[in-house]
Amino acid sequence: MSQFTTGNAPGLQPAVESHETQITWVGRRGQDLVATRPITIDAAAVDSGNSPQSVLRGGIVLALQDTGGKASVYDPDANNGQQIAAGVLEHAQSMLVDGVATDRFTQMLVHGLVRESQLIGLDPRAKQQLASRLIFDRDSAASVGVLMHPRGVYRKSENYSVTASDNGLLFVATAAVTFTLPTPQNGLAYRFLQTADADLVIASGLGNLVHKGNAAASQVAFNTSSQKIGSQVLVECLYTATDTLRWVVTNLGGTAATVS
């Protein structure tokens, strides 16, 4: 299989770079089980976490722009296609040719076995978006539905502080329970269900819950008499505006909610 690693478009070019990186892991008998696609990276792409920023590190998550289809660095806060992870840059790539930022022609990893610790810019949502094609060496949480098909079910009878590693779980309350959400991360999602005649409370101390006429709530409580059993909510973290991560609470059970 041909490897495009210089970044130069096909044909004669004045500048050629070489580099090595290892973001994949191998299968049996040395099979790397990967697939790549050729891409053109937009000249304006930068790696804000690198020095110099003009060099995109191998392992950085990439997305495709809606207009033109060029690749750029995944940006969960974007609204032009860059918020949808499409693959991973396999090798480091300088965006400069003779000191000038220039479109670069290279490869993006789109299928295979990847080392999660080597990926740059991977948040929970990007992991979910890539999970149908990439297999992560750490866990399979991203490849399982986090909305209506949770990856696991846990029963709770006392207050519980939800963690990022709980992503994709359904929590069943069997008594009065307050679930406190973790620090917001784009793409985290949970479901909560109350099976007892007791309060169910979803709380965040940051005033970043969105539900029923309130875009900055601290908690959503299901505590109305005769409407507690069957209370069920989906809670998902996403960007509701530029630089604004919020927990969106969707009432799946149709029972009365108190927002404060």
N, C-alpha and C positions, 0 to 999 in steps of 0.2 A: 504494500500500500504506500502511495506517495505521501511524503510528509512535507507540508508547507510550513517552515519554521522561521524563514528569514523575514517575513513581513513584506517582501517586495512583490509587486504585481508581476505576472508572467512577462518575460522579456528581459532585455538588458537593463540593469539597474546599477547605479554607482555605489550603493551601500548594501553590505550584507552583514548580518549579525548572527552569532551562534550562541546557544545557551542550552542548559539542561535543567529539567525539573522532573519530579515524579509524583503525580497526583493519583495514579491508578494503582490498584492492587491486582494480583494475578490469580487466575483460577488454577485448576489442576494442570500439571505438565507444562506450566509456564504460559498458559493461555491468558492473554490480557483482556480478551472479550470486550473490545472497545470499538466504537464507530465514531467517526468525525465528519464534519461537513466544512467545506471551504467558506470563508466569510471575509467580508471587507469591514474592517474596524474604522469607524468614523474618526477623522483626524482630531476632533475635539475631545475624544475620550481621554480621561486621566484616571490615575490610580491615586486617590487622595490620601491613602494611607502609606504610600511609598515615597521614597526620596531617591531620585527625582520622581515627581508625579507623572512625568512623561513616559515612564516605563511601567507597563501593566505587568504585574506579577503573574507567573504561572499559577493556575488554580483560582483566579478571580472569576466570579460569576458574571456571565454576560447576558444581555438581552438584545432583542432586535427592535429597532425603531419602526413605528407604524408607517412613517413616510420614508420611502427609499429603501427600507429593509437593511440598512447598515447595522452592524453590531456596535454596542457600546456597553459600558459597565452597568450592571444591574443597579437600579435605583428604586427602592420600594416606595418612594415618595413622588415618583414621576407620574405623568399622565399621557405619555406619548409612546407607550409600548415598552419603555425601559423598566417598568414595574413588573414585567412578566419574565421571569428567568427562563432562558432558552438553552443554556449550555455553559460550559466551563472552558476558559482559555487553557490550553494544554501546556504551552510553553511561554515563558516571559517574552514580552514584545515591546520594543522601543517604538514610540510613535513619531520619532524625529528622523528626518532624512536631511543630512547636511544642516542640522540645527533647526529645521522647520517642521512643525507638526503636519503630518501627511497621512492620508488614508493608507491603511496597511492591509495587506492580503495574507491571511494565515488560516489556521484551522481552529475549530471549536469542537470540544468533546461533547457529543450528544447522546451517547449510550455507552454503558459499561460499568465497571466496578471502580469506585472512587474512594479515596481516603478522606473522610469528612474533615479531619483535623488540618488538612492541607488546603481546604477551600477557603477563599477570601470573600467576605460579603454575603455569606450564606446565612439567611435568617429562616425562621420556621416556615414562612410562606414560600420563599424560594425553594426550600427543601421539598415542600409539598408539590410545587409546580414541576420540579425535576424528577420526582420520585417514580413517575411512570417509565422513565428511561434510564436513570442512574440508580445504581445499587450502592448504598452507603455501608461502610464497614462497621459503623458503630451500632446502629439499630435500624429497625424497620418501621418506626413510628410514623414517618412521613408517608409511607406507601399505603397506609390504611386510612379509610375515610374518617374525617373528624367531625362531620356534620350529622348525618342520619345513620351512619354506620360506624359507631365508635370502635376503637381498637381494643377496648377493654372496659369492664364494669367493676366499680368498687362501691361497697356499701359503707356509709358513715353514720354514726349515731352521736357524734359530738363535733364541735367546731373544728374546722380544718383549714389550714393555709395551703392553697393550691400552689403548685410549683410549675416551672416551665417544662420539666420532664413529664408532667401529667398530660401534656398536650394530646388531644384526641380521645380522652377518657370520658366516660359517662359516670357521674357520681350519683348514687341513689341514697337519699336521706331516709333513715328509718326512725328518726326522732327530730326534735328541733335542732337545726344546724345552720350556722353561719359559715359560708364559704368565702374566704378572703382571697382575692385574686393576686397574682404575682406582679412583679414589675412588667409593664407592657412590653411586648415584643410582637412585631408585625407577623401575623399568621397564627398565633396561639388561639386555640378554640377548645371549648369544653361544653358538655351538657350536664344539667343538674335536674334531678327528679325527686319529688317528695312523695313518699308512699304512706306516711303517717299523718294523723290529724294534728300537725304541728307546724311551726313557722319554718319557712325556707328563706334565707337571706343571702343575697349576693352582694358582697361589699368590696369597696376599694377606697382607701384613705386618700386618694389623689384627686377625687372629684372628677373622674374621667369616664363615667358610665353614661351611655346614651339609651334612654328608654322613655316612652310615653310623655312627650312634651318637655323633656329635660335632657340637655346635651352635656351637663356637667354634674351629674348626680354622684353621690357618695355610696348609695346603696339602693337596691331594689328588693323589697320584702314582700313575700307572699304570706300574709298573716290575717287575712279576712276569714272570719268564722264561717264554717261550712264550705270554704273554697280552698282549703289547704291541700287536701289529698289530690294528687294528680297535677299539682303545679310542676311545670317543666319549662326550662329555658335553655336556649343556646346562647353562649357568650363567646364572642369572637373579637379579636384585637385587629384593628385595621386603621389605615390612615383615612381620616375623615376630611382632612384639609392639609395644606402644606405644613410639614413639621408637626402635625397633630395626630398622635396615636390615641385612640379611644377604644374602650370596650363597648361593643354594641350588643345589647341584651334583647333577644327575640323571645317573646312569650309564645311557647309552643303549646302550653296546656290550656290557654284561654281563661285561666283563673285570675282573680283580681290582684293587681299589684299596687304596692305603695312605694312611690319614688321620692327619695329625699337626698 
